[in-house]
Amino acid sequence: MVDPVPPGALTSRAAASTGYDIPAEECCFTGCCDRGKAFLLEQLDRPPEKDHPQ
């Protein structure tokens, strides 16, 4: 069973990049592959949202 991809995953820089072996359509975006790791790092670089202060 496959869960839906995280919000924003398919519009991320990681999804748009052609530098990964696994196509965006097949990536789980959880960090289990290089594309997923890039997506997670991209999310960590984002400033915190007002609704979710850190």
Jmol script that loads the backbone (N, CA, C; Angstrom):
load data "model"
ATOM      1  N   MET A   1       0.839  -1.182   0.000  1.00  0.00           N
ATOM      2  CA  MET A   1       0.000   0.000   0.000  1.00  0.00           C
ATOM      3  C   MET A   1       0.885   1.248   0.000  1.00  0.00           C
ATOM      4  N   VAL A   2       0.490   2.226  -0.797  1.00  0.00           N
ATOM      5  CA  VAL A   2       1.265   3.457  -0.912  1.00  0.00           C
ATOM      6  C   VAL A   2       0.425   4.625  -0.417  1.00  0.00           C
ATOM      7  N   ASP A   3       1.009   5.416   0.473  1.00  0.00           N
ATOM      8  CA  ASP A   3       0.323   6.605   0.969  1.00  0.00           C
ATOM      9  C   ASP A   3       0.439   7.723  -0.050  1.00  0.00           C
ATOM     10  N   PRO A   4      -0.469   8.699  -0.002  1.00  0.00           N
ATOM     11  CA  PRO A   4      -0.350   9.864  -0.892  1.00  0.00           C
ATOM     12  C   PRO A   4       0.959  10.610  -0.604  1.00  0.00           C
ATOM     13  N   VAL A   5       1.500  11.239  -1.624  1.00  0.00           N
ATOM     14  CA  VAL A   5       2.730  11.999  -1.415  1.00  0.00           C
ATOM     15  C   VAL A   5       2.433  13.206  -0.537  1.00  0.00           C
ATOM     16  N   PRO A   6       3.431  13.705   0.190  1.00  0.00           N
ATOM     17  CA  PRO A   6       3.225  14.861   1.067  1.00  0.00           C
ATOM     18  C   PRO A   6       2.800  16.094   0.268  1.00  0.00           C
ATOM     19  N   PRO A   7       2.084  17.020   0.906  1.00  0.00           N
ATOM     20  CA  PRO A   7       1.693  18.256   0.217  1.00  0.00           C
ATOM     21  C   PRO A   7       2.911  18.988  -0.344  1.00  0.00           C
ATOM     22  N   GLY A   8       2.826  19.410  -1.577  1.00  0.00           N
ATOM     23  CA  GLY A   8       3.909  20.152  -2.208  1.00  0.00           C
ATOM     24  C   GLY A   8       5.014  19.308  -2.803  1.00  0.00           C
ATOM     25  N   ALA A   9       4.966  18.000  -2.600  1.00  0.00           N
ATOM     26  CA  ALA A   9       6.055  17.149  -3.074  1.00  0.00           C
ATOM     27  C   ALA A   9       6.213  17.191  -4.583  1.00  0.00           C
ATOM     28  N   LEU A  10       5.120  17.088  -5.316  1.00  0.00           N
ATOM     29  CA  LEU A  10       5.225  17.028  -6.773  1.00  0.00           C
ATOM     30  C   LEU A  10       5.520  18.378  -7.411  1.00  0.00           C
ATOM     31  N   THR A  11       5.430  19.463  -6.657  1.00  0.00           N
ATOM     32  CA  THR A  11       5.777  20.787  -7.183  1.00  0.00           C
ATOM     33  C   THR A  11       7.105  21.279  -6.622  1.00  0.00           C
ATOM     34  N   SER A  12       7.819  20.417  -5.915  1.00  0.00           N
ATOM     35  CA  SER A  12       9.079  20.800  -5.287  1.00  0.00           C
ATOM     36  C   SER A  12      10.230  20.830  -6.295  1.00  0.00           C
ATOM     37  N   ARG A  13      11.342  21.444  -5.889  1.00  0.00           N
ATOM     38  CA  ARG A  13      12.543  21.434  -6.730  1.00  0.00           C
ATOM     39  C   ARG A  13      13.036  20.007  -6.929  1.00  0.00           C
ATOM     40  N   ALA A  14      12.901  19.179  -5.898  1.00  0.00           N
ATOM     41  CA  ALA A  14      13.341  17.781  -6.009  1.00  0.00           C
ATOM     42  C   ALA A  14      12.549  17.042  -7.075  1.00  0.00           C
ATOM     43  N   ALA A  15      11.254  17.277  -7.145  1.00  0.00           N
ATOM     44  CA  ALA A  15      10.421  16.615  -8.151  1.00  0.00           C
ATOM     45  C   ALA A  15      10.755  17.109  -9.547  1.00  0.00           C
ATOM     46  N   ALA A  16      11.072  18.386  -9.680  1.00  0.00           N
ATOM     47  CA  ALA A  16      11.356  18.971 -10.992  1.00  0.00           C
ATOM     48  C   ALA A  16      12.730  18.578 -11.523  1.00  0.00           C
ATOM     49  N   SER A  17      13.636  18.189 -10.648  1.00  0.00           N
ATOM     50  CA  SER A  17      14.995  17.868 -11.052  1.00  0.00           C
ATOM     51  C   SER A  17      15.053  16.586 -11.884  1.00  0.00           C
ATOM     52  N   THR A  18      15.933  16.585 -12.868  1.00  0.00           N
ATOM     53  CA  THR A  18      16.148  15.386 -13.682  1.00  0.00           C
ATOM     54  C   THR A  18      17.398  14.631 -13.220  1.00  0.00           C
ATOM     55  N   GLY A  19      17.944  15.023 -12.085  1.00  0.00           N
ATOM     56  CA  GLY A  19      19.193  14.437 -11.621  1.00  0.00           C
ATOM     57  C   GLY A  19      19.052  13.232 -10.711  1.00  0.00           C
ATOM     58  N   TYR A  20      17.899  12.589 -10.692  1.00  0.00           N
ATOM     59  CA  TYR A  20      17.695  11.445  -9.802  1.00  0.00           C
ATOM     60  C   TYR A  20      17.292  10.219 -10.596  1.00  0.00           C
ATOM     61  N   ASP A  21      17.674   9.029 -10.086  1.00  0.00           N
ATOM     62  CA  ASP A  21      17.391   7.767 -10.777  1.00  0.00           C
ATOM     63  C   ASP A  21      15.904   7.401 -10.735  1.00  0.00           C
ATOM     64  N   ILE A  22      15.217   7.724  -9.656  1.00  0.00           N
ATOM     65  CA  ILE A  22      13.812   7.353  -9.511  1.00  0.00           C
ATOM     66  C   ILE A  22      12.942   8.507  -9.996  1.00  0.00           C
ATOM     67  N   PRO A  23      12.044   8.268 -10.963  1.00  0.00           N
ATOM     68  CA  PRO A  23      11.160   9.334 -11.439  1.00  0.00           C
ATOM     69  C   PRO A  23      10.267   9.866 -10.319  1.00  0.00           C
ATOM     70  N   ALA A  24       9.888  11.128 -10.399  1.00  0.00           N
ATOM     71  CA  ALA A  24       9.051  11.740  -9.363  1.00  0.00           C
ATOM     72  C   ALA A  24       7.758  10.954  -9.174  1.00  0.00           C
ATOM     73  N   GLU A  25       7.192  10.421 -10.265  1.00  0.00           N
ATOM     74  CA  GLU A  25       5.927   9.691 -10.173  1.00  0.00           C
ATOM     75  C   GLU A  25       6.065   8.419  -9.339  1.00  0.00           C
ATOM     76  N   GLU A  26       7.288   7.903  -9.215  1.00  0.00           N
ATOM     77  CA  GLU A  26       7.519   6.656  -8.480  1.00  0.00           C
ATOM     78  C   GLU A  26       8.155   6.889  -7.112  1.00  0.00           C
ATOM     79  N   CYS A  27       8.472   8.125  -6.790  1.00  0.00           N
ATOM     80  CA  CYS A  27       9.167   8.417  -5.536  1.00  0.00           C
ATOM     81  C   CYS A  27       8.168   8.551  -4.389  1.00  0.00           C
ATOM     82  N   CYS A  28       8.533   8.029  -3.226  1.00  0.00           N
ATOM     83  CA  CYS A  28       7.653   8.117  -2.063  1.00  0.00           C
ATOM     84  C   CYS A  28       7.857   9.443  -1.309  1.00  0.00           C
ATOM     85  N   PHE A  29       8.935  10.163  -1.585  1.00  0.00           N
ATOM     86  CA  PHE A  29       9.248  11.448  -0.945  1.00  0.00           C
ATOM     87  C   PHE A  29       9.372  11.347   0.577  1.00  0.00           C
ATOM     88  N   THR A  30       9.756  10.181   1.078  1.00  0.00           N
ATOM     89  CA  THR A  30       9.918  10.025   2.527  1.00  0.00           C
ATOM     90  C   THR A  30      11.372  10.023   2.950  1.00  0.00           C
ATOM     91  N   GLY A  31      12.286  10.111   2.003  1.00  0.00           N
ATOM     92  CA  GLY A  31      13.702  10.083   2.338  1.00  0.00           C
ATOM     93  C   GLY A  31      14.340   8.734   2.082  1.00  0.00           C
ATOM     94  N   CYS A  32      13.588   7.811   1.472  1.00  0.00           N
ATOM     95  CA  CYS A  32      14.136   6.478   1.213  1.00  0.00           C
ATOM     96  C   CYS A  32      15.016   6.453  -0.033  1.00  0.00           C
ATOM     97  N   CYS A  33      15.028   7.540  -0.812  1.00  0.00           N
ATOM     98  CA  CYS A  33      15.885   7.625  -1.996  1.00  0.00           C
ATOM     99  C   CYS A  33      16.462   9.039  -2.062  1.00  0.00           C
ATOM    100  N   ASP A  34      17.375   9.275  -2.981  1.00  0.00           N
ATOM    101  CA  ASP A  34      18.016  10.589  -3.066  1.00  0.00           C
ATOM    102  C   ASP A  34      17.012  11.702  -3.348  1.00  0.00           C
ATOM    103  N   ARG A  35      16.019  11.438  -4.195  1.00  0.00           N
ATOM    104  CA  ARG A  35      15.015  12.461  -4.491  1.00  0.00           C
ATOM    105  C   ARG A  35      14.202  12.769  -3.225  1.00  0.00           C
ATOM    106  N   GLY A  36      13.834  11.742  -2.485  1.00  0.00           N
ATOM    107  CA  GLY A  36      13.097  11.941  -1.236  1.00  0.00           C
ATOM    108  C   GLY A  36      13.919  12.706  -0.207  1.00  0.00           C
ATOM    109  N   LYS A  37      15.214  12.398  -0.127  1.00  0.00           N
ATOM    110  CA  LYS A  37      16.099  13.122   0.790  1.00  0.00           C
ATOM    111  C   LYS A  37      16.179  14.590   0.392  1.00  0.00           C
ATOM    112  N   ALA A  38      16.282  14.864  -0.905  1.00  0.00           N
ATOM    113  CA  ALA A  38      16.340  16.250  -1.378  1.00  0.00           C
ATOM    114  C   ALA A  38      15.058  16.990  -1.019  1.00  0.00           C
ATOM    115  N   PHE A  39      13.905  16.321  -1.153  1.00  0.00           N
ATOM    116  CA  PHE A  39      12.638  16.943  -0.799  1.00  0.00           C
ATOM    117  C   PHE A  39      12.595  17.264   0.698  1.00  0.00           C
ATOM    118  N   LEU A  40      13.018  16.319   1.532  1.00  0.00           N
ATOM    119  CA  LEU A  40      12.998  16.557   2.980  1.00  0.00           C
ATOM    120  C   LEU A  40      13.930  17.701   3.365  1.00  0.00           C
ATOM    121  N   LEU A  41      15.107  17.756   2.755  1.00  0.00           N
ATOM    122  CA  LEU A  41      16.030  18.858   3.034  1.00  0.00           C
ATOM    123  C   LEU A  41      15.438  20.189   2.578  1.00  0.00           C
ATOM    124  N   GLU A  42      14.742  20.166   1.441  1.00  0.00           N
ATOM    125  CA  GLU A  42      14.070  21.367   0.938  1.00  0.00           C
ATOM    126  C   GLU A  42      13.027  21.856   1.949  1.00  0.00           C
ATOM    127  N   GLN A  43      12.290  20.917   2.545  1.00  0.00           N
ATOM    128  CA  GLN A  43      11.275  21.279   3.529  1.00  0.00           C
ATOM    129  C   GLN A  43      11.905  21.859   4.792  1.00  0.00           C
ATOM    130  N   LEU A  44      13.049  21.324   5.188  1.00  0.00           N
ATOM    131  CA  LEU A  44      13.737  21.824   6.385  1.00  0.00           C
ATOM    132  C   LEU A  44      14.291  23.228   6.174  1.00  0.00           C
ATOM    133  N   ASP A  45      14.595  23.583   4.924  1.00  0.00           N
ATOM    134  CA  ASP A  45      15.127  24.909   4.616  1.00  0.00           C
ATOM    135  C   ASP A  45      14.054  25.989   4.586  1.00  0.00           C
ATOM    136  N   ARG A  46      12.785  25.586   4.534  1.00  0.00           N
ATOM    137  CA  ARG A  46      11.684  26.552   4.474  1.00  0.00           C
ATOM    138  C   ARG A  46      11.509  27.232   5.825  1.00  0.00           C
ATOM    139  N   PRO A  47      11.179  28.523   5.823  1.00  0.00           N
ATOM    140  CA  PRO A  47      10.906  29.194   7.101  1.00  0.00           C
ATOM    141  C   PRO A  47       9.642  28.610   7.728  1.00  0.00           C
ATOM    142  N   PRO A  48       9.564  28.586   9.049  1.00  0.00           N
ATOM    143  CA  PRO A  48       8.372  28.044   9.696  1.00  0.00           C
ATOM    144  C   PRO A  48       7.127  28.843   9.335  1.00  0.00           C
ATOM    145  N   GLU A  49       5.999  28.143   9.233  1.00  0.00           N
ATOM    146  CA  GLU A  49       4.737  28.818   8.933  1.00  0.00           C
ATOM    147  C   GLU A  49       4.195  29.455  10.205  1.00  0.00           C
ATOM    148  N   LYS A  50       3.390  30.486  10.045  1.00  0.00           N
ATOM    149  CA  LYS A  50       2.834  31.195  11.194  1.00  0.00           C
ATOM    150  C   LYS A  50       1.998  30.294  12.082  1.00  0.00           C
ATOM    151  N   ASP A  51       1.303  29.328  11.469  1.00  0.00           N
ATOM    152  CA  ASP A  51       0.426  28.436  12.246  1.00  0.00           C
ATOM    153  C   ASP A  51       1.186  27.377  13.030  1.00  0.00           C
ATOM    154  N   HIS A  52       2.451  27.173  12.663  1.00  0.00           N
ATOM    155  CA  HIS A  52       3.238  26.116  13.316  1.00  0.00           C
ATOM    156  C   HIS A  52       4.585  26.669  13.791  1.00  0.00           C
ATOM    157  N   PRO A  53       4.576  27.498  14.823  1.00  0.00           N
ATOM    158  CA  PRO A  53       5.854  28.054  15.302  1.00  0.00           C
ATOM    159  C   PRO A  53       6.747  26.950  15.876  1.00  0.00           C
ATOM    160  N   GLN A  54       8.042  27.147  15.695  1.00  0.00           N
ATOM    161  CA  GLN A  54       8.981  26.153  16.213  1.00  0.00           C
ATOM    162  C   GLN A  54       9.734  26.704  17.394  1.00  0.00           C
TER     163      GLN A  54
END
end "model"
wireframe off; spacefill off
backbone 0.3
color backbone group
